[in-house]
Amino acid sequence: MKICVLDNDVIDPEVAPTYTSYGAMFERLLGAAGAHDWSFDRFDTMQGQYPASFDDYDAVLLTGSRADSFSQAPWVLALRAQVVLLLQARKKLLGICFGHQLIALCMGAKVGRAPQGWGTGRMTYQWHNHPLSQPQDRTEISLLASHQDQVLELPEGATLLASNAFCPVAAFVVEQHVLCVQPHPEFVEDYSAFLLGKRRALLGEALYIRSIDSLALGHDGAQMARMMVAFVEGT
């Protein structure tokens, strides 16, 4: 499998030596989840980098970003134009956080600020029945979140995968060609803690403490990664 990674942000220089980029974090995550024979090409969309053609890729992965998917920034507008074409071509797409929101927006769904404010730390979602590799006896999935925007309605033609009261559209799938997830399966606890620390004043002490404490409970990022691998491989 050959994967095009559209990397939509730059990691803080303080932790870049450890994590490199969001695209690199996904390469490590998916490799550990069974994507041993996959190859990845990363493109910095903020710098206008794209492959000459998407035809050679089995799937395109859109990472998270601190930017708004509904921004009028030139690089975001250019990315949305690319995603519209990819959707029309029914290219297999994986969208995470910002990528999840941007794909939904390109499908005509409403995306905006979460009315409840920031979603941070470990969050648990109801998992709705769907023939991915989530064990059938599990009704919940817990992942690490970091977002102030979210998808406000399920895109037309999509099937809801995960939801909770805070984020009603936490994950969705469109047939065999789109899989989108609001929280971050690629995050590890230390990286989430770093982001929380950077935003401590913005979040307020109560939310910061609650979010930091939640990281000790573990998460299902590896399980979500296995579902992503199965989705791309069609198994």
NORTABEL-V145951 format. One record per residue. N is the residue number from 1. RES is the residue in one letter. PHI is phi as a letter, one per 30 degrees, with the letter a starting at -180 (none if undefined). OMEGA is omega as a letter, one per 30 degrees, with the letter a starting at -180 (none if undefined). BURIAL is + if it has 9 or more other ideal C-beta (glycine too) atoms within 8 Angstrom, else -. Layout:
N	RES	PHI	OMEGA	BURIAL
N	RES	PHI	OMEGA	BURIAL
This chain:
1	M	none	l	+
2	K	c	a	+
3	I	c	l	+
4	C	c	l	+
5	V	c	l	+
6	L	c	a	+
7	D	d	a	+
8	N	c	l	+
9	D	a	l	+
10	V	c	a	-
11	I	d	l	+
12	D	e	a	-
13	P	e	a	-
14	E	d	a	-
15	V	c	l	+
16	A	e	l	+
17	P	e	l	-
18	T	d	a	-
19	Y	c	l	+
20	T	i	a	+
21	S	a	l	+
22	Y	d	l	+
23	G	d	l	+
24	A	d	l	+
25	M	d	l	+
26	F	d	l	+
27	E	e	l	+
28	R	d	a	+
29	L	d	a	+
30	L	d	l	+
31	G	d	l	+
32	A	d	a	-
33	A	d	l	+
34	G	j	a	-
35	A	d	a	+
36	H	d	a	-
37	D	c	l	-
38	W	d	l	+
39	S	c	a	-
40	F	b	l	+
41	D	c	a	+
42	R	c	l	+
43	F	b	a	+
44	D	d	a	-
45	T	d	l	+
46	M	d	l	-
47	Q	c	l	-
48	G	i	a	-
49	Q	c	l	-
50	Y	b	l	-
51	P	d	l	+
52	A	d	l	-
53	S	a	l	-
54	F	d	a	+
55	D	d	a	-
56	D	d	a	-
57	Y	c	l	+
58	D	d	l	-
59	A	a	l	+
60	V	b	a	+
61	L	c	l	+
62	L	c	a	+
63	T	d	l	+
64	G	d	l	+
65	S	a	l	+
66	R	d	a	-
67	A	d	l	+
68	D	d	l	-
69	S	d	a	+
70	F	c	l	-
71	S	d	l	-
72	Q	c	l	-
73	A	e	a	-
74	P	e	a	-
75	W	d	l	+
76	V	d	l	+
77	L	d	l	+
78	A	d	l	+
79	L	d	l	+
80	R	d	l	+
81	A	d	l	-
82	Q	d	a	+
83	V	d	l	+
84	V	e	l	+
85	L	d	l	-
86	L	d	l	+
87	L	d	l	+
88	Q	d	l	-
89	A	d	a	-
90	R	h	l	-
91	K	d	a	+
92	K	d	a	+
93	L	b	l	+
94	L	b	a	+
95	G	b	a	+
96	I	b	l	+
97	C	h	l	+
98	F	e	l	+
99	G	d	l	+
100	H	e	a	+
101	Q	d	a	+
102	L	d	l	+
103	I	d	l	+
104	A	d	l	+
105	L	d	l	+
106	C	d	l	+
107	M	d	l	+
108	G	j	a	-
109	A	d	l	+
110	K	d	l	-
111	V	b	l	+
112	G	a	l	-
113	R	d	l	-
114	A	d	a	+
115	P	d	a	-
116	Q	d	a	-
117	G	j	a	-
118	W	d	l	+
119	G	c	a	+
120	T	b	l	+
121	G	i	l	+
122	R	d	l	+
123	M	b	a	+
124	T	c	a	-
125	Y	b	l	+
126	Q	d	l	-
127	W	c	a	+
128	H	c	a	+
129	N	e	l	-
130	H	a	a	-
131	P	d	l	-
132	L	c	a	+
133	S	c	l	-
134	Q	d	a	+
135	P	e	a	-
136	Q	d	a	-
137	D	d	l	-
138	R	c	a	-
139	T	c	a	-
140	E	b	l	-
141	I	b	a	+
142	S	c	a	+
143	L	b	a	+
144	L	d	a	+
145	A	c	l	+
146	S	a	a	+
147	H	a	l	+
148	Q	c	l	-
149	D	c	l	+
150	Q	a	l	+
151	V	d	a	+
152	L	c	l	-
153	E	a	a	-
154	L	d	l	+
155	P	d	l	+
156	E	d	l	-
157	G	i	a	-
158	A	c	l	+
159	T	c	a	-
160	L	d	l	+
161	L	c	a	+
162	A	b	a	+
163	S	a	l	+
164	N	b	a	+
165	A	d	a	-
166	F	d	a	-
167	C	b	a	+
168	P	d	l	-
169	V	c	a	+
170	A	d	l	+
171	A	a	l	+
172	F	b	l	+
173	V	b	l	+
174	V	b	a	+
175	E	h	a	-
176	Q	c	a	-
177	H	b	l	-
178	V	b	l	+
179	L	b	a	+
180	C	b	a	+
181	V	b	l	+
182	Q	d	l	+
183	P	d	a	+
184	H	c	l	+
185	P	d	a	+
186	E	d	a	+
187	F	d	l	+
188	V	c	a	-
189	E	e	a	+
190	D	d	l	-
191	Y	d	l	+
192	S	e	l	+
193	A	d	l	+
194	F	d	l	+
195	L	d	l	+
196	L	d	l	+
197	G	d	l	-
198	K	d	a	-
199	R	c	a	+
200	R	e	a	+
201	A	d	l	-
202	L	d	a	-
203	L	d	a	+
204	G	j	a	-
205	E	d	a	-
206	A	d	l	-
207	L	d	l	+
208	Y	e	a	+
209	I	d	a	-
210	R	d	a	+
211	S	d	l	+
212	I	d	a	+
213	D	d	a	-
214	S	d	a	+
215	L	d	a	+
216	A	d	a	-
217	L	d	a	-
218	G	i	a	-
219	H	a	a	+
220	D	c	l	+
221	G	e	a	+
222	A	d	l	+
223	Q	d	l	+
224	M	d	l	+
225	A	d	l	+
226	R	d	l	+
227	M	d	l	+
228	M	d	l	+
229	V	d	l	+
230	A	d	a	+
231	F	d	a	+
232	V	d	a	+
233	E	d	l	-
234	G	i	a	-
235	T	c	none	-
